[in-house]
Amino acid sequence: MTPEQLAQQIEKRDFSYYLNAMLAKAPANVDKRQGSIIYDALAPAAMLMAQQSLSMAMLIRQTYIRTATDKFLDARAVEHGTSRQMATKAQVKAKFLDKKNQPISNVDIGDRYASLGDDPFFYRVVKINDDLTGILEAEDAGTKPNSYLGQVLPITPNDSLYWAEIIEVSVPARADETDDHLRERLLSQQNWIAYGGNIADYLDMLSKIITVGAGQVYPSWRGGGTVKLVILDNELRAASQELLTQVKNEIDPPDSPGLGYGLAPIDHTVTVVAPKEVHIDVSATVQVDVQETLDGLKLQIQEAIDGYFRQRREDWNNINPKTGRGYALVVYRSQILSAIMGVKGVVNATLPKLNGEDKDIAMTFTSELSQLPVLGEVIVSA
C-alpha cells in the first residue's frame, strides 16, 4: 500500500463511518435515530474523529517526498542537503541619451528607473558599461520583467537625461521552483560524484548559479586542462554576452585563468559560450472542425508547436542515452504533428515539413559547435 492509498483509506473514515461504528455498539433496544439521546451524545465525538482522520491523511501525505507539498516539501529538501530554487531578478541592458541622441555619462550605480504602464516594474542600475549603456536589475523577483522592452522613466533625478530605454533582457529571471520540479530533483538518482573538476562537478557548479537555466560540459576540448561550458539563460534561450561574462567571472575569472580563483579547480582553463540557435520553420496542412476556422486556431496551433520546442530545449542538456556520454537532440516531425493534433478543434493534419524538407532535424553537439532548436515561422494551410 502506497502512502497515497493509505491517506485515501483514512479519509474515508468520515463522520458517518465513526457515528455508525459507535451506534453499532449500543444495545439494539436503544433509540438510535437522529435527535435521540445517544445519537446526540455520540455525534460530537464522531465529528472530532472525522476531523482527526483528515489531519492524519494530510500528515501521511506530507511525510513523504512523493506526496509532500509546499513548506513540508521544503523541509524534506533540507534533509537531502538542498533547497527550493527561489525566484531571481531580471537584469536588462538600457541606453541613456541626451537631447542630441548621444549617450550621457552621469548615470550612477544605484539610480532607479520605472517602466511604463499601470503596474510598472522598478529597476536599479547595477553596472555601467564602457559604451555608457547600463545594466539594470529589477527590484522584484519573478519572470514578469522578462517581457518588457522599451522606455523607462527616471525616478532618480537626472537633468542630462532625455530618453532612457531598455534594449535587451540580458539575464532573464526565473520563478520560484515548483513542487513538481523540486520533487523530481529530490527523487532523481544521481550515480555520480561531483569531485575535482569532473563533468559532474561542473554540472553541479552551473546548477548553483541562479542565472543559468541549463548547461553542457565539454572536457578537454582543446587539450588537457581546458573545459568548455555552453549555457542557456532561465528562459532556455542562448545566453547573452552579459550572462556569459558573469558566469565566466564566477567560474574562472578572465584576469587569472586556471589559477583557481573561481569555482573551477587550479589548472582548469574554462571557456563559457552560448549555443547557436537554429531557427526551424514548420509548415503543415491542417483540417479543422466544421464549427471552427483555421484562422481562429492558428494562434493555438503555434502555441502548441512552441510548447513542443520548449520541451525539446528542456532536454537539451540530457546525456545521450545510447552512449552514456555527450549529447543528442532531434526535432521530430511526428511529435510536432502530435502537438498540432492536441489542439481542440483540429481533426486532421499532414506530417509537417521542417525548413521545407520532409525530414527530422538533429542538432549538432561537438566541442566546436552546440546547437539549440528555436521555433521559426509557422505556416498552416487548409
N, C-alpha and C positions, 0 to 999 in steps of 0.2 A: 504494500500500500504506500503510495506516494504522500508527501506532506499535503498536497492539494486535495487528494482524495480523503485524507483524514479530516482536513478542515471542513470539507463539504459534508462529511458524515456528522460531524459535531454540530454544524449549522442546522441540520435537520431536526435537532433536538430543540424545538421551539416551545412556545407557551403551551400549546395543545398537547405536545408529547409529555411534558412533565406533569401537567394537570391530570391527564388521563391515567398516567402511571401511578400517581398518588391516590386518585379516586378509586383505582382498581384495588388498592389495599384496604379500603374501607369496607365494613360489613355490607352484605347485599341488601339488608333491610333498612339501610340509611338512605335518606333522600339526598340524591347527588345532583339534582337539577340546578341550573344556573339560578342563583339567588338563594339557594339553600345555605344552611349554616356551614356545613363542611366545605361546600364549593367556595363560599366567600372567604373561608379561613385559609384554604389552600391556594387560591388564585394569586395573591401577592407573592407567595413563595415560588410558584411556577413562573411568574413574570421575572423575578430576580434570577432564577436559574437559567431562563432563556437568554437573558442579557449576558450572563456569565458564559453561556455557550458561544455567543458571538465574540466575546472577548477572547476566549480560548482559541477559537478558529483564527482570529486575527493574530494572536500570539504565535501560533504554529506557522502561519504564512510568513511572518516577519522574522522567524528564526533562521530560515534557510535562504541562501543566495538566490535560488531559482524562483522564489516567490516573494522575497522581501522587496519593499519599495521605499522610496524617499529617504528619510533620515535613518531608518533601520538598515537599508542597503548601504548607506554611507558608513554606518558602524561596522558592518561586515567587511567593507573595503579596507578600513583602517586595520582590521585584524590580519589582512593579507598584504599589508605594507604599502598600500596605495590609497588614493582618494579620488573623489569625483573631480573631473576636469571642469573648472568653473569658466564662466563666460569671460572673454577677453575684450579689449578695447581696440577699435579700428584705428589704424594710422593712415593718414591721407597726405598727399602732396598738394600744396597750394601755391599759387603765384600772387604777388602783391605788387600792384602797379600804381604809378602816379598819373596825373592828367595827360602826360605825354606818352602814356602806354609804356613807360620804362620801369624796370624793377626798382623798388626802393630798398634802402639798406638799413632802415631804423626799426625793423620788426625784431622784437626781442623774444627770447625764450620765456615762456610763461604768459605771453599775450593771449587773450581769449577772443574767440570768434563764434558766431552762431549761424546756422543755416537759415534759409528762408522757410516760410510755412507756418501753419497754426501750431504745430508741435515740433519746434526746431531742435536740432542737435547742437550741442555745445562742444567746442574744441579748445584745446590749449596747445600752443606752439612748444614743441619739444626739441626741435633741431632746425638750424638754418643751414642750407646747402651752399656750396660755393657759387652756384648760379643765382643766389638770392631767393630761390624758392624755399619753402619751408615744409617741415613735416609736422603735421598737427595730429594730436591724439584725442579721440572722443572722450569726453568726461564720463560718460556712462558706458558700462559694458553691455555687449549684445550685438546682434547682427544688423539691426536697423540702419546704422550709418553706412553699411557696406554698399547701399544702393544710391547714395547721394553724391552727385557731381553737380557743380555749378557755383553760383555766387554765395559768398558768406559775408556777413556783416561784422564789423569790429565791435567788440564790447570794450576792449581796452582802447582808449582814445589814441588816434594817430593822425595828426594833421597832414602828413605827407601822403596818406593812403587815399587813392581814388577808387580803386577796384581790387577786390580780393576774390579769388575763385579756386575751388577745389578742382584739380585737373586729373587726379588719379587716386584710386584707393590702393595704396601701396601695400598695406598689410591688413587684409580683411579680418574682422573679428569672428569669433565663433560663439555659439550659445552654450549654456550650461549643458554638460553631458547628460544625456537621457538615461533613465533607469535601464533600458534595454541595452544600450551601448556599454554602460558600466558593468552590467551583469555579464555581458559577453566577454569583456576583458577579464573579469574575475574567474570565469569558468573555462577560459581558453587554456589549453595545455601547452606549456612552454617547455620544450625539450632541450633548450639550450641555456648556456650560462653566459651572461654578459661579462666579459673579462678581458682586460689588457688590450683593447683596441680591435677585438674581433668584430665580425659583422654584427653579431647580436649586441655588442657594446655600442656601436654607432647607432643602431636602430633604437636602443634604449635612450641614447643622448637626444635623438631627434624627437622621441615621444615626450620628452620632458620640456621641450621648447614650445611654449604655448602658441606661438605664432605659426608653427609648422603643421600643416594638415596631413602630410604623408611624405615618405622619403624612400629612395632607393640607394643602396650602397654598392659601389664598385671598387673592390680592393685591388691594390697593386696595378692600377690601371695604366700607370706609366713607370712601372718598376717597383721594387720593394720600398716600403715606407710611404707610398703615395696612395691616397684614398680619394675617391670621387663620390660626392653626395649630390643626388638630384632630388629637389624638393618641390612640393606644392604648397600653396597657401591654404588657409582654412576653408576656402570655397572650392578646394580641389582643382585649382587652375595653376598654371605655371607661375612660380614665384616672381615677384617684381625685383628689380635691382636693389631696392631699399631692403627688402626682406633677405635677399642673398647676402648683402653686406652685414646685416645684423647677425645672421646665423654664422657667417664666416668669423666674425669677431668673437662670437661666443665659443666656437669650437676650436679654431686655430687662427688667432689674430694675425692679420697680414704683416704687421710690423715685426713679428717674431715667429715666423713659420717653423713648425717642427720642434719648438723649444718647450712645449708642454705648458704654456701659459693659459691655454683654453682647456676645453674638456678632452681634447684629443691627447693621447699619450705622447711622450717625448719621441722624437724622430719620426712622427707621422705628419706628413705634409698633406693637408686636406684642401681639396678644391670643391667649392659649392656652386652648383649651377642649377638652372631651371630646365625642364624638358622642352622639347619643341612641340608646340601644339599643332596637331594635324586636324584641319577642318574637313569634315566629311559631309557632303551634300547627300540628302536622302530623297528619292523620288519613288512614288508608288501610285498605282491606280486603286481607288477606294470606292466601294459601293456602300451607300448608307440606307438606313431605313426610310420607308416612304414618308414617315412623319418628320423626318429630319432633312436638312440641306447640307451639302458638302461645305459651303462657306460657313455655315453655323458651327461646324465641327472642326474646322481647320485648326483653330487655336488649341482645342483639347488634344487633337492628334499630335500637334507639335510639342505640347507639354508632355505627352506620354513618351514620345521619342526622346525628348530632352532628359526625361527621368531615366530612361534606359542608359543614355550616355553617362549620366552621373553615376549610375550603378557600376558601369564599366570603370570609371575613374576611381571609384571606391576600391576596386580590385587591382588597381594599377601597381601597387607595391606588394602584391602577393607573390610569394615564391613559386616558381614554375613547378607544378606538382609532378610532372613527368621526370624531371632531372633532379629535383630536390635542391636546386640552386639556380641563380639567375631569375629572370622574369619573363612572363609571357602574357599577352593580352590580345584578344581578337574581337573585333566588332562583327557580330553575326547578323546576317540579314534575317534569318529565321526568328531571332529574338526580337528584332525590331518589328517584324510582322506580328508577333505575339503582342507587343505593346500596342500596336495600332488596333488589333482586334479587341483589345481590352477596353477600348473607348466605347462608352454606351452610345448606341445609335449606328455603329459601324457593323455591317452584316457580312462584308467580304472585302478582301484586298489581295492584290498581287504581291509576290515576293519583291521587296523593294530593290532598287538599284542604289549602289553606293558610289558616289562620284561618277555616275553614268555607266558603271560596269556591273555585270551580274556576278559579283564575287565578294566574299567576305574580305575584310581588311585587317591584316595582322600588324600590330605595332612592332617597331624595331627597338630592341634593347641591347645595346652594346656599350662598351666602355667609352665610345666616342659619341654615341647618339642614343638618346632616350626619348620616345615619342609619347604624346598624350592625346587621346581622342576627344575632339570637341565637335559638337553638332554645328554644321554649317547651314545651308539653305534647305528648307523642307518644301518639296513640291508634290502636292497631291492633286490628282485629277480624277474625274469620273470615268 
